[in-house]
C-alpha cells in the first residue's frame, strides 16, 4: 500500500521539528518541508504531497491564502492547520479555504496520524467524485429527517448522521429546510454569510456554482445550505426552489440530508417526495407517539410509507418500553439512540457534533450505527 506523503510548511523551526518527530507511522512518509515564502507553492506542486501540514503561530491570513491556492492548484492534496490556538472567527475562514482539519498543540502521535489518514481519505474521495456527471445522478442519496413534534432531537440526528457519513469518506451536504427556525448551523458553530433565502431571491437555485459559493463548509467535510437568519425571510423560498436545488446538487454529493420543520408544509412535502429515505424521529412519550402514528398514516396515504424508517431517540428505561412503542406504531423499530442529555447538550453548546466530540460515548456509538444502517438500507433500495 502506498504511504501517505506528507509535507510540512511553516516558519517556526522548533515546531517544524516537533511535527516531523510525530510522523512515525508506517503508513506515512515525510517528503519535505518549506518555509512559507514566495516559492512554497511551486515547491509543493513539484513534490506532489498527499497531505500538507501548515504550521503557524498567531497570524493566520497568509496560511489561509496558501491553503486556498493548494486547494485550487493541487487537486487531491489535503491541508491540515496546526497551531497553538485558534478562535471561532478563524475557523469559518479556514473552512471556506478548503482546509480539512484544524489541530492544536500539544498533540500526540496517535491523534496526528489519525487526522492525517482521515484528511487524506476524504480528499481522495472528493477528487474521485469530482468528475461526477448527470449520468450518475442515481448514485446520489437524498435523506429527509422528519419528526411529528419539535424538540425531539431531529436536528441532532441530522447533523451527526451527516458527519458520520463524511467520516466514511462520503461527500455530504445538508439543506436546512426548517426555514423559519432552522439552526443546523448552530450545531456546527457556524455563522453563515449567506443563506438559502439569498440564493432563492437571486434565482440561483439551479446554478451549482452559486449554491457552492453560498454554502458553509464545516471542517468535517459537511457542506451546509443554511436556513434564513430571520423567520420573515422564509417566504422567499418556494417548494420549487427546494426541488431545483436538490436536483442541481445531486451529481455532486453522495448524500444530501434535509432537516425539516415539524409540520407537513409544502417545503416538507417536496423534501419527502424527492427522498430515497425518510427518517421519522420519535421519542418515548405518549403525545409524541400519538403524533408519530398520525404522521405514519399520512405518509401511507401519500404513498411515502415504504421509504420511511423509524429512529427512536432518547431511549431510556422508563414507563414506555421499546416493545410498547412497537405495539403502538405497529412497525419494527430497528434504530434507537440512547438518552444522554449531558453529552448531547455539551456537544451542542460547544458547536461540535457528538460523533466528533464524544465518539466513544453510547450516544456517539448509536449515531454511528445509524449511519451504517442508513448506508446499507439506502443502497439496497436504490440498487
C-alpha positions as CSV (number, residue, x, y, z in Angstrom):
1,X,0.0,0.0,0.0
2,X,1.3,3.4,-0.9
3,X,2.3,5.6,2.0
4,X,0.6,8.9,2.6
5,X,3.2,11.6,1.5
6,X,3.3,14.5,4.0
7,X,4.9,17.9,3.6
8,X,5.3,20.5,6.4
9,X,5.1,24.2,5.8
10,X,5.9,26.8,8.5
11,X,8.4,29.4,9.8
12,X,8.9,28.1,13.3
13,X,11.9,25.7,13.2
14,X,11.2,24.2,16.6
15,X,7.6,23.5,15.7
16,X,8.6,22.0,12.4
17,X,11.0,19.7,14.1
18,X,8.3,18.7,16.6
19,X,5.8,17.9,13.9
20,X,8.4,15.9,12.0
21,X,9.2,13.8,15.1
22,X,5.5,12.8,15.3
23,X,5.3,11.4,11.8
24,X,6.4,7.9,12.9
25,X,3.6,5.8,11.4
26,X,4.5,3.1,8.9
27,X,1.6,4.5,6.8
28,X,3.1,8.0,6.5
29,X,6.1,9.2,4.6
30,X,7.6,12.6,5.4
31,X,8.8,14.0,2.0
32,X,9.9,17.5,2.8
33,X,9.3,20.9,4.4
34,X,9.5,24.5,3.4
35,X,9.3,28.0,4.8
36,X,6.1,29.9,4.0
37,X,7.6,32.1,1.3
38,X,7.0,33.1,-2.3
39,X,8.4,29.7,-3.6
40,X,6.5,27.4,-1.3
41,X,3.6,26.8,-3.7
42,X,5.9,25.9,-6.6
43,X,7.8,23.5,-4.3
44,X,4.6,21.9,-3.1
45,X,3.4,21.4,-6.7
46,X,6.7,19.8,-7.7
47,X,6.8,17.2,-4.9
48,X,3.0,16.4,-5.0
49,X,2.2,15.6,-1.4
50,X,-1.0,13.9,-0.3
51,X,-1.2,16.0,2.8
52,X,0.3,19.4,3.7
53,X,0.6,20.4,7.3
54,X,0.7,24.2,7.6
55,X,2.1,25.4,11.0
56,X,1.6,29.0,12.1
57,X,1.8,30.9,15.4
58,X,-0.7,33.9,15.7
59,X,-1.2,35.5,12.3
60,X,-3.1,33.1,10.0
61,X,-4.2,35.2,7.0
62,X,-1.2,34.1,4.9
63,X,-1.8,30.5,5.8
64,X,-5.4,30.7,4.7
65,X,-4.3,32.3,1.4
66,X,-1.9,29.5,0.8
67,X,-4.5,26.8,1.7
68,X,-6.8,28.3,-1.0
69,X,-4.1,28.1,-3.6
70,X,-3.3,24.5,-2.7
71,X,-7.0,23.6,-2.9
72,X,-7.2,25.0,-6.4
73,X,-3.8,24.0,-7.8
74,X,-3.0,20.7,-6.2
75,X,-6.1,18.5,-6.6
76,X,-6.2,15.6,-4.1
77,X,-3.9,17.3,-1.6
78,X,-5.5,17.7,1.8
79,X,-4.5,20.6,4.1
80,X,-4.2,20.5,7.8
81,X,-3.6,23.5,10.0
82,X,-1.6,23.0,13.2
83,X,-1.3,26.0,15.6
84,X,-1.1,26.9,19.3
85,X,-4.6,28.4,19.5
86,X,-7.5,29.3,17.3
87,X,-10.8,31.1,17.5
88,X,-14.3,30.8,16.0
89,X,-13.6,33.7,13.6
90,X,-10.7,31.9,12.1
91,X,-12.5,28.6,11.8
92,X,-15.1,30.0,9.4
93,X,-12.4,31.4,7.1
94,X,-10.4,28.2,7.3
95,X,-13.4,26.1,6.2
96,X,-14.1,28.3,3.2
97,X,-10.4,27.8,2.2
98,X,-10.9,24.1,2.0
99,X,-8.8,23.1,5.0
100,X,-9.6,19.6,6.2
101,X,-8.6,19.8,9.8
102,X,-7.5,22.4,12.4
103,X,-5.4,20.8,15.1
104,X,-3.8,22.4,18.2
105,X,-0.5,22.0,20.0
106,X,0.3,20.0,22.1
107,X,-0.6,16.9,20.0
108,X,0.4,13.2,20.2
109,X,1.4,10.8,17.5
110,X,-1.9,8.9,17.5
111,X,-4.1,12.0,17.1
112,X,-1.9,13.5,14.4
113,X,-1.7,10.2,12.5
114,X,-5.4,9.6,12.7
115,X,-6.2,13.0,11.3
116,X,-3.7,12.8,8.5
117,X,-5.2,9.5,7.4
118,X,-8.8,10.8,7.6
119,X,-7.9,14.1,5.8
120,X,-6.2,12.1,3.0
121,X,-9.1,9.7,2.7
122,X,-11.7,12.5,2.5
123,X,-9.7,14.5,0.0
124,X,-9.0,11.5,-2.2
125,X,-12.8,10.7,-2.2
126,X,-13.6,14.3,-3.1
127,X,-11.2,14.0,-6.1
128,X,-12.6,10.7,-7.2
129,X,-16.1,12.1,-7.3
130,X,-15.2,15.5,-8.8
131,X,-15.9,14.3,-12.3
132,X,-19.4,13.1,-11.5
133,X,-21.9,13.8,-14.2
134,X,-25.6,13.9,-14.6
135,X,-25.5,10.3,-15.8
136,X,-24.5,9.3,-12.3
137,X,-27.4,11.2,-10.6
138,X,-29.0,7.9,-9.3
139,X,-25.9,7.5,-7.1
140,X,-26.9,10.5,-5.1
141,X,-28.9,9.6,-2.0
142,X,-31.5,12.0,-0.6
143,X,-32.4,11.6,3.1
144,X,-35.2,13.6,4.8
145,X,-35.2,13.7,8.6
146,X,-38.7,14.5,9.9
147,X,-40.4,14.5,13.2
148,X,-44.0,14.9,14.3
149,X,-43.1,17.3,17.1
150,X,-40.4,19.9,17.8
151,X,-37.7,19.4,20.4
152,X,-37.2,15.6,19.9
153,X,-33.6,15.7,18.6
154,X,-34.3,15.7,14.9
155,X,-31.6,18.2,14.1
156,X,-29.1,16.5,16.4
157,X,-29.6,13.3,14.4
158,X,-29.4,15.1,11.0
159,X,-26.1,16.8,11.9
160,X,-24.4,13.7,13.4
161,X,-25.6,11.4,10.7
162,X,-24.1,13.8,8.1
163,X,-20.7,14.0,9.9
164,X,-20.7,10.2,10.4
165,X,-21.2,9.7,6.7
166,X,-18.5,12.3,5.9
167,X,-16.1,10.3,8.2
168,X,-16.8,7.3,5.9
169,X,-15.4,9.4,3.0
170,X,-18.7,10.4,1.5
171,X,-19.4,13.8,0.0
172,X,-22.2,15.1,2.2
173,X,-24.4,18.2,2.2
174,X,-27.2,19.3,4.5
175,X,-30.1,21.5,3.4
176,X,-31.8,23.2,6.4
177,X,-35.4,23.0,5.4
178,X,-36.8,24.4,8.7
179,X,-37.0,27.8,7.0
180,X,-38.3,29.8,10.0
181,X,-36.3,28.5,12.9
182,X,-33.7,26.2,11.4
183,X,-30.5,26.1,13.4
184,X,-28.3,23.4,11.8
185,X,-25.5,26.0,11.6
186,X,-25.5,26.4,15.4
187,X,-24.7,22.7,15.8
188,X,-21.6,23.3,13.7
189,X,-20.8,26.6,15.4
190,X,-21.0,28.4,12.1
191,X,-22.4,31.9,11.5
192,X,-23.2,31.9,7.7
193,X,-22.7,34.8,5.5
194,X,-25.3,33.7,3.0
195,X,-28.4,31.5,3.4
196,X,-31.0,29.7,1.3
197,X,-33.1,32.9,1.1
198,X,-30.4,34.9,-0.7
199,X,-30.0,32.0,-3.1
200,X,-33.7,31.9,-3.8
201,X,-34.1,35.6,-4.3
202,X,-31.3,35.6,-6.9
203,X,-33.0,32.7,-8.8
204,X,-29.7,30.8,-8.5
205,X,-31.1,27.5,-7.1
206,X,-30.3,25.8,-10.4
207,X,-26.7,27.0,-10.5
208,X,-24.3,24.7,-8.7
209,X,-21.5,27.3,-8.6
210,X,-23.9,29.8,-6.9
211,X,-25.0,27.1,-4.5
212,X,-21.4,26.2,-3.5
213,X,-20.5,29.9,-3.1
214,X,-23.4,30.3,-0.7
215,X,-22.7,27.1,1.3
216,X,-20.8,27.0,4.6
217,X,-18.2,24.3,4.8
218,X,-17.5,22.5,8.1
219,X,-14.1,21.1,8.9
220,X,-15.6,17.6,9.0
221,X,-16.3,17.9,5.2
222,X,-20.0,18.5,5.5
223,X,-21.4,21.4,3.4
224,X,-24.4,23.4,4.7
225,X,-27.2,25.2,3.0
226,X,-28.3,27.3,6.0
227,X,-31.8,28.4,6.9
228,X,-32.7,32.1,6.7
229,X,-31.3,34.2,9.5
230,X,-34.8,35.6,10.4
231,X,-38.2,33.9,10.0
232,X,-39.6,36.7,7.7
233,X,-37.1,35.7,5.0
234,X,-38.6,32.2,4.8
235,X,-41.3,33.4,2.4
236,X,-38.7,34.0,-0.3
237,X,-38.1,30.2,-0.5
238,X,-40.6,28.2,-2.5
239,X,-41.1,24.5,-2.9
240,X,-39.9,24.9,-6.5
241,X,-36.6,26.4,-5.2
242,X,-36.0,23.4,-2.9
243,X,-36.7,20.9,-5.6
244,X,-34.5,22.7,-8.1
245,X,-31.7,22.9,-5.6
246,X,-31.9,19.2,-4.8
247,X,-31.8,18.2,-8.4
248,X,-28.9,20.6,-9.1
249,X,-26.9,19.2,-6.2
250,X,-27.5,15.5,-7.0
251,X,-24.5,14.9,-9.2
252,X,-22.0,16.5,-6.8
253,X,-22.8,14.7,-3.5
254,X,-23.1,11.1,-2.3
255,X,-25.7,12.1,0.4
256,X,-27.9,15.1,0.7
257,X,-29.7,15.4,4.1
258,X,-32.7,17.6,4.5
259,X,-33.6,18.7,8.0
260,X,-37.3,19.7,8.2
261,X,-39.8,21.7,10.3
262,X,-42.1,19.5,12.4
263,X,-45.1,20.1,10.1
264,X,-46.5,18.9,6.8
265,X,-45.7,22.1,4.9
266,X,-45.2,22.3,1.1
267,X,-41.5,22.5,1.7
268,X,-41.5,19.4,3.8
269,X,-43.6,17.5,1.2
270,X,-41.2,18.4,-1.6
271,X,-38.3,17.1,0.5
272,X,-40.1,13.8,1.3
273,X,-41.2,13.2,-2.2
274,X,-37.7,13.7,-3.6
275,X,-36.1,11.5,-1.0
276,X,-34.8,7.9,-1.2
277,X,-35.2,7.6,2.5
278,X,-37.3,9.3,5.2
279,X,-36.1,9.0,8.8
280,X,-39.1,9.5,11.1
281,X,-37.9,10.5,14.5
282,X,-39.9,9.9,17.7
283,X,-39.3,9.7,21.4
284,X,-40.8,7.5,24.1
285,X,-43.7,9.8,25.3
286,X,-47.4,9.4,24.8
287,X,-48.1,12.6,22.9
288,X,-45.1,12.2,20.5
289,X,-46.0,8.6,19.8
290,X,-49.6,9.7,19.0
291,X,-48.4,12.3,16.6
292,X,-45.9,9.8,15.1
293,X,-48.8,7.3,14.5
294,X,-50.8,10.0,12.7
295,X,-47.8,11.0,10.7
296,X,-47.2,7.5,9.6
297,X,-50.8,7.2,8.4
298,X,-50.5,10.4,6.4
299,X,-47.3,9.1,4.8
300,X,-49.1,5.9,4.0
301,X,-51.9,7.8,2.3
302,X,-49.3,9.8,0.3
303,X,-47.6,6.6,-0.8
304,X,-44.4,7.6,1.0
305,X,-44.5,5.0,3.8
306,X,-42.3,2.4,2.1
307,X,-39.3,4.7,2.1
308,X,-39.8,5.5,5.8
309,X,-37.6,4.2,8.7
310,X,-38.1,5.0,12.4
311,X,-35.5,6.4,14.7
312,X,-36.4,6.3,18.4
313,X,-34.4,9.0,20.1
314,X,-33.7,9.4,23.8
315,X,-34.4,5.8,24.6
316,X,-34.1,5.1,28.4
317,X,-35.5,2.7,30.9
318,X,-38.9,4.1,31.8
319,X,-42.6,3.6,31.8
320,X,-42.7,3.2,28.0
321,X,-40.5,0.4,26.7
322,X,-39.3,-0.3,23.1
323,X,-41.9,-3.1,22.9
324,X,-44.6,-0.7,23.9
325,X,-43.6,1.7,21.1
326,X,-43.5,-1.1,18.6
327,X,-47.0,-2.2,19.6
328,X,-48.4,1.4,19.3
329,X,-46.8,2.1,16.0
330,X,-47.2,-1.5,14.7
331,X,-43.8,-1.2,13.0
332,X,-40.4,-2.7,13.6
333,X,-38.1,-0.2,15.4
334,X,-34.5,-1.0,14.3
335,X,-32.8,2.3,15.1
336,X,-32.5,3.6,18.7
337,X,-30.5,6.4,20.2
338,X,-29.6,6.2,23.9
339,X,-30.8,9.1,26.1
340,X,-27.6,11.0,27.2
341,X,-28.6,14.6,27.9
342,X,-25.3,15.6,29.3
343,X,-23.2,14.5,26.3
344,X,-25.7,15.9,23.8
345,X,-26.1,19.3,25.5
346,X,-22.3,19.6,26.0
347,X,-21.6,18.9,22.3
348,X,-24.4,21.3,21.2
349,X,-23.1,24.1,23.4
350,X,-19.6,23.6,22.1
351,X,-20.8,23.6,18.5
352,X,-19.1,20.2,17.9
353,X,-21.2,17.2,16.7
354,X,-21.3,14.3,19.1
355,X,-19.7,11.8,16.7
356,X,-16.6,14.1,16.8
357,X,-16.7,15.4,20.4
358,X,-17.7,12.1,22.1
359,X,-17.4,9.3,19.6
360,X,-16.9,6.6,22.3
361,X,-20.0,7.5,24.3
362,X,-23.1,5.3,24.0
363,X,-25.0,8.0,22.1
364,X,-22.0,8.5,19.8
365,X,-21.9,4.8,19.0
366,X,-25.6,4.7,18.4
367,X,-25.3,7.5,15.9
368,X,-22.5,5.7,14.1
369,X,-24.7,2.6,14.0
370,X,-27.5,4.6,12.5
371,X,-25.1,5.9,9.7
372,X,-24.1,2.3,8.9
373,X,-27.7,1.2,8.8
374,X,-28.6,4.1,6.5
375,X,-25.9,3.3,4.1
376,X,-26.8,-0.4,3.9
377,X,-30.5,0.3,3.7
378,X,-30.5,3.0,1.1
379,X,-28.0,1.1,-1.1
380,X,-30.4,-1.9,-1.1
381,X,-33.3,0.3,-2.0
382,X,-31.8,2.2,-5.0
383,X,-29.8,-0.7,-6.4
